[in-house]
Amino acid sequence: MNRFVLMPLAMMATVFSSPAVSAPAQIGPAATSLRVGNSTVIALRDMLNIVPNDGSVFGKDVGSKQVAAALSEAGAPTDRITLGVDALFVRQSGRNVLIDTGLGPKAGGALMASLAKAGVKPDAISDILITHSHGDHVGGLVTATGARAFPKAAIHMSAAEWVWMQQKGDPALVAAISARMKTFQIGATVLPGIVAVGIAGHTPGHVAFQIGTGGSRLLDIGDLAHSAILSLGHPAWIIGYDTDGLAGRKSREAWLARLAASGERVFAPHFPFPGIGRIKRQGGAYAWQPDVRGID
């Protein structure tokens, strides 16, 4: 149950340890841009992921009734959790960088159409940075026929994550990208102005990417948090997508406190599109504050 496949209805069940079957839903392309220091950053929409509220993914330790109560309080449907599946493009001097690639064309993902809306062609991508190797982040590395989707791009993944992907991932996908893979150590400056920040618990080599420096920066949080309602409102709840639920909870609680204190703007690929905003304290937990100031 740990093979990485690119099939829409079975993807989450096979990629993650949870038995829940999610239903990725097609949605139209979208591209939303902003400036981060000297870089142009563009949020790119791929798909939606509809997760059933059956207690196997969200709130594994508290059950579906408590999850339903939290969803109801937020005015959301109580039988399901809707997550975005999005990616981030960064245009630097001399580089066109894509962070994660969504579910991919086999699942009907809109990433390529979103890139087209942003005026970016696949062969213009010079580098792809991968937060982790779950299928909703690496599926778009290949076309529907299994060829590399971004033929000129170097692919960057943490060394620990690449080892895990070679052990647990789809062999065809691993074979397709191996020749372009460049690994890095967690904490490294992967590209100029982009640092890989380790976030433990989700997968063995899961990272976030810090883009920019000083007062002009953006943190792509990867899968630190999945639901703007549940992950923020109840960060202590165990999530089935984490390979180590207790370590994931520890990371989530520590990082949310840090981000709320700093006020740093983040990109959350599973939050409502465009997934750009800030984490705010709300009572004993947190809330999502979209922040699109300065966004085109």
Disulfide bonds with the S-S distance in Angstrom:
none
